[in-house]
């Protein structure tokens, strides 16, 4: 099997890491809707969607010695577009379709800069808004123990 690295070399590594993270955090439903809008390209599975485990590692105190925290379920898929561009999808959980959609969009994003604005930026903004809302709700339940009076 030969790997077509021409599309990958044209795309910055940081940009690709960013969009792969956005695709992994996006909901399967929103990716399905956007695929209908873009039109499903011709592709084949290089690695069919599959479910497995990945070891999650942590560091003591955030920067100290590494340790194995535990295993997490993940799904992965590799697709090849008709033009030879490979797309990879790795997502948390047990959704084969989500991994497949992430792989298809990864391949499409390597070829079309316009998708960065029309797909990734709105999905990222949606995720940030949901994260802010969750933080706002958590902050509303915060208790400041330093203001409590002792002994009364």
ABEGO torsion letter per residue (X at the ends): XBBBAAAAAABBAAAAAAAAAAAAABBAAAAAAAAAAAEBBBBBBABBBBBBBBBBBBBBGGABBBBBAEBBBBBBBBBBBAAGBBBBBBBBEABAAAAAAAAAAAAAAAABAAAAAAAAAAAAAAAAAAAAAAAAAAAAABBBAAABBBGX
